[in-house]
Amino acid sequence: MNAEQIFNIIIAIVACQFVFDQWLNYLNHKHVKTEIPEELSGIYDNEKYRKQQEYKKVNYRFGLLSEVLSFTIMMAMLVFGGFALINSWVVEISSNMILQSLLFFAIIGVGSSIIGLPFSIYGTFVIEERFGFNKTTRKIFVLDMLKSALLSVVIGGPLLAVVIWLYNIAGDSFWLYAWMVISGFTIFMAMFSTSLILPLFNKLTPMDEGELRDAIEAFSTKAGFKLDNIFVMDGSKRSTKANAFFSGLGSRKRIVLFDTLINDLSTEEVVAVLAHEVGHYKLKHILWGTLSGVLQMGIVLFIFGLVVGSPLLSEALGVNESYFHIGLLVFGILYSPVSFISGIFMSILSRKNEYAADAYASSFGLGNALVSGLKTISGNALSNLTPHPLFVFFHYSHPPLLQRIRAIKGK
């Protein structure tokens, strides 16, 4: 196989992924049912259902515009040698491999952020504002953007630098040492991201004493779950949408409830949602998810270690010499079909885990409360109640609401 053939494969992969994604999006966009299934009755009245359909339509059109632009820019960068041009800039600036790679991805990252900024602004302050979701102020928006960029520099930069350093010194064993470093970082982030990273963006406070706390304590006693790590997050400072999530491993485990969730749901419904999150912990979904991610990373790095030094990867993008950052970029594109397939299996597993966590909550007699809570969350978020089955199969990490309700009720 020569460089030209690799280039043609890259073009084919990028084009096929775009066409396939747009086909799925179109199917989902056109999959509209005028009558809501009986199990979902009461979520929307006629006026709110019309609003939900309009929200879905607006987001589809907006997403299509964004993705067409991204695809066009990507194809232009490939066909007209944009990545080779950026490489020539960084090579002129420095002869150090680590600095070259950091500058290369920094330029791409900044360019991508600049292109995506108008879409982010419009999505937040026009679309989300129009449908009553947005609570983000301009100050918060700017600070979030700056903090995210800073984290990319402070965390992503050194991690990439270490990987490149290992590539320089470890030879054929590079992938193994890189896997050890990235695995350690992944486990560290799984344990501490909620206590170290999340507070940079949101305020976390232990749940106050009161009726809800008492009800949660009663459930935690039944479930044998240590209660001291349940926090309330001020999600309402950005959006009216509600959520809850579980993070961490071992003694660093935490359940985080959005304040919007507590405001929107009854006490029993909040307990049911929390029971679902506890179910993920009790059934070891977080642990196995982390370990499977580590295993996948090892496989990816092993394959990457076999090909990264090949000059054909760089030549495919019009670069005469072999460079780590060009090899990484090309490998990422070439590997994406494999990643796509593995992602399907991970989504299937994730949906299975959601059913299991629902069943766990139901085992405490909280099935009906969980159903009513999920209905409220979905209705307030103007969620699509009848997504296309193929779109669900390829993109949903959670089962659609109708399937979750039927599973909870044993239908």
C-alpha positions as CSV (number, residue, x, y, z in Angstrom):
1,M,0.0,0.0,0.0
2,N,1.3,3.4,-0.9
3,A,0.7,6.9,0.4
4,E,-1.8,7.8,-2.3
5,Q,-3.9,4.7,-1.4
6,I,-3.9,5.7,2.3
7,F,-5.0,9.2,1.4
8,N,-7.9,7.8,-0.7
9,I,-8.9,5.6,2.3
10,I,-8.8,8.6,4.6
11,I,-11.1,10.6,2.2
12,A,-13.4,7.6,1.9
13,I,-13.7,7.2,5.7
14,V,-14.4,10.9,6.4
15,A,-17.0,11.0,3.6
16,C,-18.7,7.8,4.5
17,Q,-18.9,8.7,8.2
18,F,-20.5,12.1,7.2
19,V,-23.0,10.6,4.8
20,F,-24.0,7.8,7.3
21,D,-24.4,10.3,10.2
22,Q,-26.5,12.6,8.1
23,W,-28.7,9.7,6.9
24,L,-29.3,8.6,10.5
25,N,-30.0,12.2,11.5
26,Y,-32.5,12.5,8.7
27,L,-34.2,9.3,9.6
28,N,-34.6,10.5,13.1
29,H,-35.8,13.9,12.0
30,K,-38.5,12.4,9.8
31,H,-39.6,9.8,12.4
32,V,-42.5,11.7,13.8
33,K,-45.6,10.1,15.4
34,T,-48.7,12.2,15.7
35,E,-50.0,10.1,18.6
36,I,-47.9,9.6,21.7
37,P,-47.9,6.0,23.0
38,E,-50.3,5.4,25.9
39,E,-47.4,4.8,28.4
40,L,-46.1,8.3,27.7
41,S,-49.5,10.1,28.0
42,G,-49.4,13.1,30.2
43,I,-45.9,14.2,29.4
44,Y,-47.0,16.7,26.7
45,D,-50.3,18.4,26.1
46,N,-50.9,19.4,22.5
47,E,-49.2,22.8,22.8
48,K,-46.2,21.4,24.5
49,Y,-45.9,18.6,22.0
50,R,-45.9,21.1,19.2
51,K,-43.2,23.0,21.0
52,Q,-41.2,19.8,21.4
53,Q,-41.5,19.0,17.7
54,E,-40.3,22.5,16.8
55,Y,-37.4,22.2,19.2
56,K,-36.4,18.9,17.5
57,K,-36.7,20.5,14.0
58,V,-34.6,23.6,14.9
59,N,-31.9,21.5,16.4
60,Y,-31.8,19.2,13.4
61,R,-31.4,22.1,11.0
62,F,-28.8,23.8,13.2
63,G,-26.8,20.5,13.6
64,L,-26.9,19.9,9.9
65,L,-25.5,23.3,9.2
66,S,-22.7,22.8,11.7
67,E,-21.8,19.4,10.5
68,V,-21.8,20.4,6.8
69,L,-19.4,23.2,7.7
70,S,-17.1,20.9,9.7
71,F,-17.1,18.3,7.0
72,T,-16.3,20.9,4.3
73,I,-13.4,22.3,6.3
74,M,-12.0,18.8,7.1
75,M,-12.2,17.8,3.4
76,A,-10.5,21.1,2.4
77,M,-7.7,20.6,4.9
78,L,-7.1,17.1,3.5
79,V,-7.4,17.8,-0.2
80,F,-5.6,21.2,-0.2
81,G,-2.8,20.2,2.2
82,G,-3.9,22.2,5.2
83,F,-2.4,19.8,7.7
84,A,0.9,19.8,5.8
85,L,0.9,23.6,5.9
86,I,0.4,23.7,9.6
87,N,3.2,21.1,10.0
88,S,5.5,23.3,8.0
89,W,4.8,26.2,10.4
90,V,5.6,24.2,13.5
91,V,8.7,22.6,12.0
92,E,10.1,26.1,11.2
93,I,9.4,27.2,14.8
94,S,11.1,24.3,16.5
95,S,13.1,21.2,15.8
96,N,11.9,19.6,19.1
97,M,9.4,16.8,18.5
98,I,7.4,17.4,21.6
99,L,7.1,21.1,21.0
100,Q,6.2,20.5,17.3
101,S,3.3,18.2,18.3
102,L,2.0,20.5,21.0
103,L,2.1,23.5,18.6
104,F,0.5,21.4,15.8
105,F,-2.5,20.3,18.0
106,A,-2.7,23.7,19.6
107,I,-3.1,25.4,16.2
108,I,-5.8,22.9,15.2
109,G,-7.5,23.3,18.6
110,V,-7.6,27.1,18.4
111,G,-8.8,27.0,14.8
112,S,-11.5,24.5,15.6
113,S,-12.6,26.6,18.7
114,I,-12.8,29.8,16.6
115,I,-14.9,28.1,13.9
116,G,-17.2,26.5,16.5
117,L,-17.6,29.6,18.7
118,P,-20.5,31.2,16.6
119,F,-22.4,27.9,16.7
120,S,-21.9,27.5,20.4
121,I,-23.1,31.1,21.0
122,Y,-26.1,30.7,18.7
123,G,-27.0,27.3,20.3
124,T,-26.9,28.6,23.8
125,F,-28.2,32.2,23.5
126,V,-30.6,31.8,20.6
127,I,-32.0,28.2,20.4
128,E,-31.8,27.3,24.1
129,E,-33.0,30.8,25.1
130,R,-35.9,30.6,22.7
131,F,-37.2,27.4,24.2
132,G,-36.7,28.5,27.8
133,F,-33.7,26.4,28.8
134,N,-30.8,28.8,28.9
135,K,-29.7,30.3,32.2
136,T,-26.1,30.9,31.1
137,T,-24.9,34.5,31.4
138,R,-22.4,35.9,29.0
139,K,-19.9,36.0,31.9
140,I,-20.4,32.3,32.7
141,F,-20.1,31.4,29.0
142,V,-16.8,33.2,28.6
143,L,-15.4,31.9,31.8
144,D,-16.4,28.3,30.9
145,M,-14.6,28.7,27.6
146,L,-11.5,30.0,29.1
147,K,-11.4,27.4,31.9
148,S,-11.9,24.6,29.3
149,A,-9.0,26.0,27.2
150,L,-6.8,26.3,30.3
151,L,-7.6,22.7,31.3
152,S,-6.7,21.5,27.9
153,V,-3.3,23.2,28.2
154,V,-2.6,22.2,31.8
155,I,-3.8,18.6,31.5
156,G,-3.8,17.6,27.8
157,G,-0.5,19.3,27.0
158,P,1.7,17.5,29.6
159,L,0.0,14.2,29.0
160,L,0.7,14.4,25.2
161,A,4.3,15.5,26.0
162,V,4.9,12.5,28.2
163,V,3.5,10.1,25.6
164,I,5.8,11.6,22.9
165,W,8.8,11.5,25.3
166,L,8.1,7.8,25.9
167,Y,7.9,7.3,22.1
168,N,11.4,8.7,21.8
169,I,13.0,6.7,24.6
170,A,11.1,3.4,24.8
171,G,11.3,2.1,21.2
172,D,9.0,-0.9,20.5
173,S,7.8,-0.9,24.1
174,F,6.4,2.6,23.7
175,W,2.8,1.5,23.6
176,L,3.1,-0.4,26.9
177,Y,4.6,2.5,28.9
178,A,2.1,5.0,27.3
179,W,-0.7,2.6,28.2
180,M,0.5,2.6,31.8
181,V,0.6,6.4,32.0
182,I,-2.8,6.9,30.3
183,S,-4.4,4.2,32.4
184,G,-3.1,5.8,35.6
185,F,-4.4,9.1,34.5
186,T,-7.8,7.6,33.5
187,I,-8.2,6.0,36.9
188,F,-7.1,9.1,38.7
189,M,-9.6,11.2,36.8
190,A,-12.4,8.7,37.4
191,M,-11.7,9.0,41.1
192,F,-11.0,12.7,41.5
193,S,-12.5,14.6,38.6
194,T,-15.7,15.4,40.5
195,S,-13.8,16.8,43.4
196,L,-11.0,18.5,41.4
197,I,-12.4,19.5,38.0
198,L,-16.2,19.9,38.4
199,P,-15.9,22.6,41.2
200,L,-14.1,24.8,38.7
201,F,-17.4,25.1,36.8
202,N,-20.1,24.3,39.4
203,K,-20.7,24.6,43.1
204,L,-21.1,21.3,44.9
205,T,-22.7,21.3,48.4
206,P,-23.7,18.5,50.7
207,M,-27.4,17.9,50.8
208,D,-29.2,19.9,53.5
209,E,-31.1,18.4,56.4
210,G,-34.8,18.0,55.8
211,E,-37.5,15.8,54.4
212,L,-35.6,14.8,51.3
213,R,-32.4,14.1,53.2
214,D,-34.4,11.9,55.7
215,A,-36.0,10.0,52.8
216,I,-32.6,9.4,51.2
217,E,-31.1,8.3,54.5
218,A,-33.9,5.8,54.9
219,F,-33.2,4.4,51.4
220,S,-29.4,4.3,51.9
221,T,-29.9,2.3,55.1
222,K,-32.0,-0.3,53.1
223,A,-29.5,-0.3,50.3
224,G,-26.4,-0.5,52.5
225,F,-25.0,2.6,50.7
226,K,-22.7,5.1,52.6
227,L,-24.5,8.5,52.4
228,D,-21.7,11.0,53.1
229,N,-20.9,11.6,49.5
230,I,-24.2,12.9,48.0
231,F,-24.0,16.4,46.7
232,V,-26.3,19.0,45.1
233,M,-24.9,20.9,42.0
234,D,-26.0,24.3,40.9
235,G,-27.0,23.2,37.4
236,S,-29.6,25.9,37.3
237,K,-27.0,28.6,36.7
238,R,-26.6,27.2,33.1
239,S,-29.9,25.5,32.2
240,T,-33.3,24.5,33.4
241,K,-32.7,20.8,32.4
242,A,-32.3,18.3,35.2
243,N,-29.9,15.4,35.7
244,A,-28.0,13.3,38.1
245,F,-24.9,11.2,37.8
246,F,-22.5,8.9,39.7
247,S,-18.8,9.2,39.6
248,G,-15.7,8.0,41.3
249,L,-14.4,4.7,42.6
250,G,-14.1,3.2,46.0
251,S,-14.0,5.8,48.8
252,R,-14.0,8.6,46.2
253,K,-17.5,7.7,44.9
254,R,-20.0,10.5,44.7
255,I,-23.6,11.0,43.6
256,V,-24.4,14.4,42.3
257,L,-28.0,15.7,42.0
258,F,-28.7,18.8,40.0
259,D,-30.7,21.4,41.9
260,T,-33.1,21.5,39.0
261,L,-33.8,17.8,39.6
262,I,-34.7,18.5,43.3
263,N,-36.9,21.4,42.3
264,D,-38.8,19.6,39.6
265,L,-39.4,16.2,41.2
266,S,-41.2,15.0,44.3
267,T,-39.3,13.6,47.3
268,E,-40.1,10.0,46.3
269,E,-39.1,10.7,42.7
270,V,-35.8,12.1,43.7
271,V,-35.1,9.0,45.9
272,A,-36.0,6.8,42.9
273,V,-33.6,8.6,40.6
274,L,-30.9,8.4,43.3
275,A,-31.6,4.7,43.7
276,H,-31.0,4.3,40.0
277,E,-27.6,5.9,40.4
278,V,-26.8,3.8,43.5
279,G,-27.7,0.8,41.3
280,H,-24.9,1.7,38.9
281,Y,-22.5,1.6,41.9
282,K,-23.9,-1.6,43.4
283,L,-23.8,-3.4,40.1
284,K,-20.2,-2.1,39.5
285,H,-21.1,-0.4,36.2
286,I,-18.6,2.5,36.9
287,L,-15.8,0.1,37.8
288,W,-16.3,-2.1,34.7
289,G,-16.8,0.8,32.5
290,T,-13.4,2.3,33.6
291,L,-11.6,-1.0,33.2
292,S,-13.1,-1.7,29.8
293,G,-12.0,1.8,28.7
294,V,-8.5,1.0,29.9
295,L,-8.4,-2.2,28.0
296,Q,-9.6,-0.6,24.8
297,M,-6.9,2.1,25.2
298,G,-4.3,-0.6,25.5
299,I,-5.4,-2.2,22.2
300,V,-5.5,1.1,20.4
301,L,-2.0,2.0,21.7
302,F,-0.6,-1.4,20.7
303,I,-1.9,-0.9,17.1
304,F,-0.7,2.7,17.1
305,G,2.7,1.7,18.2
306,L,3.1,-0.6,15.2
307,V,2.4,2.0,12.6
308,V,3.2,5.5,14.0
309,G,6.8,5.4,12.7
310,S,5.7,4.6,9.2
311,P,6.5,7.5,6.8
312,L,3.5,6.5,4.7
313,L,1.2,8.0,7.3
314,S,2.8,11.4,6.9
315,E,3.2,11.1,3.2
316,A,-0.5,10.5,2.9
317,L,-1.1,14.1,4.0
318,G,1.7,15.5,1.8
319,V,4.4,15.6,4.5
320,N,7.7,14.1,3.3
321,E,9.2,13.1,6.7
322,S,7.6,11.0,9.5
323,Y,6.2,13.2,12.3
324,F,4.6,11.9,15.4
325,H,1.7,14.3,15.3
326,I,0.9,13.6,11.7
327,G,1.0,9.9,12.4
328,L,-1.3,10.4,15.3
329,L,-3.8,12.4,13.2
330,V,-3.8,9.9,10.3
331,F,-4.1,6.9,12.7
332,G,-7.0,8.5,14.4
333,I,-8.9,8.8,11.1
334,L,-8.0,5.3,9.9
335,Y,-8.9,3.8,13.3
336,S,-12.3,5.6,13.4
337,P,-14.3,2.8,11.7
338,V,-13.0,0.3,14.4
339,S,-13.8,2.9,17.1
340,F,-17.3,3.3,15.6
341,I,-18.0,-0.4,15.7
342,S,-16.6,-0.8,19.3
343,G,-18.7,2.3,20.2
344,I,-21.9,0.4,19.1
345,F,-21.1,-2.4,21.5
346,M,-20.4,0.0,24.3
347,S,-23.7,1.7,23.7
348,I,-25.5,-1.6,23.8
349,L,-23.8,-2.4,27.1
350,S,-24.6,1.1,28.4
351,R,-28.3,0.6,27.6
352,K,-28.2,-2.8,29.3
353,N,-26.7,-1.2,32.4
354,E,-29.5,1.5,32.4
355,Y,-32.1,-1.2,32.4
356,A,-30.3,-3.0,35.2
357,A,-30.1,0.2,37.3
358,D,-33.8,0.8,36.7
359,A,-34.5,-2.7,37.9
360,Y,-32.4,-2.1,41.0
361,A,-34.4,1.0,41.9
362,S,-37.6,-0.9,41.2
363,S,-36.5,-3.7,43.6
364,F,-37.0,-1.2,46.5
365,G,-40.6,-0.5,45.4
366,L,-39.6,2.7,43.6
367,G,-40.6,1.7,40.1
368,N,-43.7,3.9,39.8
369,A,-41.8,6.9,41.3
370,L,-38.9,6.4,38.8
371,V,-41.4,6.3,35.9
372,S,-43.1,9.5,37.0
373,G,-39.7,11.2,37.6
374,L,-38.4,10.2,34.2
375,K,-41.5,11.5,32.6
376,T,-41.1,14.8,34.3
377,I,-37.4,15.1,33.4
378,S,-38.1,14.2,29.7
379,G,-41.1,16.6,29.4
380,N,-39.2,19.5,30.9
381,A,-36.3,18.9,28.6
382,L,-38.6,18.6,25.5
383,S,-37.1,15.2,24.8
384,N,-37.9,13.2,21.7
385,L,-40.2,10.5,22.9
386,T,-40.2,8.5,19.6
387,P,-36.7,8.4,18.2
388,H,-36.0,6.2,15.2
389,P,-34.8,2.7,16.2
390,L,-31.7,2.9,14.1
391,F,-30.7,6.2,15.5
392,V,-31.2,4.7,19.0
393,F,-29.1,1.7,18.1
394,F,-26.1,3.7,16.9
395,H,-26.3,6.8,19.2
396,Y,-28.2,6.3,22.4
397,S,-26.3,5.4,25.5
398,H,-29.7,5.2,27.4
399,P,-32.8,3.4,26.2
400,P,-35.6,5.6,25.0
401,L,-38.1,6.5,27.7
402,L,-40.9,4.2,26.3
403,Q,-38.7,1.1,26.5
404,R,-37.5,2.0,30.0
405,I,-41.0,2.4,31.2
406,R,-42.1,-0.9,29.7
407,A,-39.1,-2.7,31.2
408,I,-39.8,-1.2,34.7
409,K,-43.5,-2.2,34.4
410,G,-42.5,-5.6,33.1
411,K,-44.3,-5.3,29.8
